[in-house]
Amino acid sequence: MAQIENGPSASAMENSALLLRVGLGIVFVIGGISKLSQLLDPARETKILESYWGSAGYVNQFFVDYLFSGSWPSEWLFLTSLSTFELVSGVCLILGLAVRPLALIYGFLLWFFVMALPVVTTPGVEVTVKTFTSPALLVQVRDIALSGMMFTLFNLGPGSFSLDGKLFGHPAVRAGARWDNLGLLLRLSMAVPLLVGGFFAGMASIPTFATPAWILIPLGLVVLSGEGIRYAGFATMAVMLWYMGNKLNMDKSVIANLNGFKREFAFFAVGGVFAILGGGRLYKAIAGINRIRAMFAKERPEQP
């Protein structure tokens, strides 16, 4: 079977790109449907706008002033336009249409969600309104992880069964794609939310996947190290399924339930990619230790 850059087989790379693409696409399809179903319902429109633009919302005053100083006539139009793009782009990712451009756009766009979060962490300042009191990088760590996954997809290619391939002849895996490099990026992207959830469990608004720290921290370290990564991939999938099960609420609608754990579909897909491809050979823990030992062995003076 063909190999790519002395790495995994071509078919394994193509199927993994498909898995990653669909997992990420589901995130935005769910998010787009959830927001549009509320924005287009007069009875629920006010509530969702307050959840974004209120004192406990997701947009700080800096971005409110920037966005609505003349660029957009209303918060409703902005959020509806963004949600429509979210839905359409999610469908395109699932179908494999314009995958690399969309992955590049989202790779940067997701960081704006981090920068826009209103946070108060000043020592000695009493917060008089409900807002976020943990650093934005920690609260939005899952979006940071999604950004890394998008950059991985951008460099990997659309994968199997994509419209990009059928309509435009784009290769399923980009020429020159090296899994050692991309596997490292994906390991870092997945390890960060696991470690943040473990080390900062119990702090305000920190996502922990309903999983205790004694599971998240070792799992994050294994993913980061690259050792036993295939087993860690299965464990990651199990954690995400556990979290989804814990979030289910029979009093909510189907889309409201799915919206509660939409990002975890992408993380589940990443676990599957690790199970198929591993995490690449770059900066693996044991190899790094061996290199350090070899370096010191060379510097040790010869015995007379």
N, C-alpha and C positions, 0 to 999 in steps of 0.2 A: 504494500500500500504506500502511496506517495507520502513523503515527509516534507515538512516546511521548516527550513532553517535548522535541520537536525533536531527538530522538536517533535511534537505530537503529529499523528497522521492528519492528512488534509480533511478527511471526513470528520474526525473528532473536533478539529478546529471549527469546521463549518457548522456542525450541530451545536457546539457550545456557543458560537456567535448567535445562532437562532434562539437558543435558550435565554441568553442574556438580553437579546433584543425584545423578545416577547415579555420577559419579566419586567423590563423597564417600561415597555409600552402599556402594560396593564396598570401600572402606577398612575399614569397620566390619563388613561381612559376613565378610571374610577374617579380620580380627582375632578376631572372635567364634568362628568355626569353629575357628581354630587353637588358641585357648586352651581351649575346651570339649573338643576332642578329646583334649587332654592331661589336663585336670582330671578327666575322667570315665574315664580309663584308669588303673587302680591302678598299673600299671608305670611310668607317666610322671608321675603326680601330684606326687610329691616333688620331682622336678627342676624343674618349672615354678613350684612354690611357692618354691623356693630362688632361682629367677631373679628373683622379685619381692621376697621378704622377706629374702634373704641380704645379706651385707655388700656384695656387688657387684650388688645388685638395683636395683629402680626406686622403692623406697619408703623414705624416711628414717625415723629413729627418732621424730621428732616426730609424723608421721602414724601410725606404728605405735601409739604410746601413745594418740593421740587416737581412732583407729578401734576399738581393741580393749580399751578401758578399760571396756567394758560394752555398747557399741552392737552389736558383732558378736561372735558366739561363736567364730568361727574365721576364719583367713585363707582357707581353702578356700571357705567359704560366701560371703565377701565377693567374692572373685575370680570365683567361679562366677556369682554374681548379676550382677556388673558385666559379665561376658562374655556372659551371656544377654541383658542389655539391649543390649549392643553389637550382637549378631547381629540381634535383633528390630528395633532401630532402623535398622540398615543396610538390612534388607529393606524397611522402611517408606519410607525415603528413595528407594530404587530404584523402588518402586511409586508414590511420590508421595503417601503417606498421612501426615498430621500433619507436613508438611515444615517449616513455619515454627516450631512449638513445638520440634521436635527440633533444628532449626538453632540456635535460641536457647539451648537447654540445652547443646548441644555447644560453642557459642561460648564459654561460661564454663567448662564442665567440662574442656576441653582445657588450660586454664591450671593446673588442679590437678595435672595430670601433670607440669608444669614445676616447680611448688612442691614436689612430693613427691620429686623426684629427690635422692638422697644425694650431696653434693658436698663435696670437701675441696680448698680452694684457698689455705689460709693459708700465707704465706711462712715458710720455716724449719721447718715441721712435717713430719716424716717420716711418710708414710702407711704403716701397718703391715699394712693389709688392702687387698685390691683393691677400689677404688671409683672413682667418676668424679672426674677431676681437672681438668676444664674447666667453666666456668660453666654452670649449668643452662639459662640462656636460649640458649646456643649449642648445647649438646647436644640440646636439645629444640626447636630452631628450626623443625623441620618441623611440630610440633604447634601452635606459634604461628601458622605460616602457615595451617594447617587451621582455626584459630579465626577468622582473618580471612575465610577462604572461607565459613565457616558464617554469619558475620554478613552477608556479601554475599548468600548464598542467602536468609537471613531477610528481608532488605529487598527482594529481587528477586521472590520468589514461587516456587511449585512448578514452573512451566514446563509444557510440553506433556505430554499423556498421563499426567496425574496422577489418582490416586483422589480427591484433595482436590477436583479440579474435577468429576469425574463424580458423586461421592457427595454433596458438599456445595455444589457450585456456586461454589467459590472461583476467582477469576480466575487464569489461568496466570501473569500478571505483576501484581504488586501495583499498585493505582492510585497514581499519583504517583511511581513508581519512576523515578529519573533515572540513566541510565547514566554520565553524567559523574562523579557522586559515587561510584557503586558501582565503576566502572572504576578510579578512583583507589585505592579500598580493595583491590581485587583486585591491582592493580599492586604496591602496597606489600607485600601478603601473599606474592606470588610472588618479588619482588625480594630480600626479606630472606634466605630460605634460599640463594638463588644467591650472594649477596654473602658471607654467612657461610662458605659452603663454599669460596669462592674465597680470601678474605682469611685464613682460619684453617685452610687445608688443612695437614694433617700434625699438627695438634694432636689430643690424645686425644679420641676419640669424636665428632669433628666430621663430620657427613655431607657428603660431597663429590660424590655421584652418580657416582663413578668417572670424573670428568671433570676435566681440568686447570684450574688457576686462571686461565690465560690465556683460557679459554673462559667460565668461570662469571662472572668479574668483568665483562667487557664485556657479557655477556648480561644480568646483573643490572642494570647501569647503564642499558642500553637499555630494559629493562622499567620501571625506575624513572622514566626520563625521559619515557616515553610516546611517544617518537619512533620511527617504524618498528616499532610494537608488533605489527602483524600478522605481520611477518617474524620478530620475536622470539617470537611465539606458536608458529610452526612450529619454530623452533630449540629452544624449550623442550620441545616434544613429542619432538623427535629426541633430546635429552639424556636424557629419561626412558626412551625406548625403549632407548637405549644402556645405561643403568644396569640396566634389567630384564634385558637380555641378558647383562650381566656377572655378575649375581647368580644366574643359573640354575645349578643343581647337580644333575646327574643322579642323585646318590646320595641326594637328599632326595625326600620325597613332594611331590605337586603342591601341597598346601596349605602345606607348609613353604616351598616356593619362592615361592609367592604372598605369604606373610606377610613374606618378606624384602624385598619392594618394594611393599607395599600402599599406602603413602601416595603413591607415585609415580603411581598411577592417578588420584588427585585432581589432582596437578600436571599430568599429561598433559591432563586435561579442561580445566584452566585455560588451558593453551596453546591448546587448541581454541577456547575462548571468546574469547581475544585475537584469534585468526585470523578469527573471525566478526564480532565487535563492535568490535575495537580496545580501547583502554584508557581511553576517555573523554577529554574535552578539558581537564580541570582540571589545573593545575600541570604542563603539558608544558614541556619544557626550552626549546625555541625560543621559545614564546609568553612564557615568563617572562623570557628574555633581552631580547626585544623590549619588554616592559613596562618593564624597568629602563632600557633605552636611551631610551624615550620619557619616562620620569620625569626623567632627567638632562637631556634636551633641553629640557624645559619650564623647568627651573631655570637653564639657561644664560642669562646676560644678553644682551640684544640688542646687536648690533654697531652703533656710531654710524654 
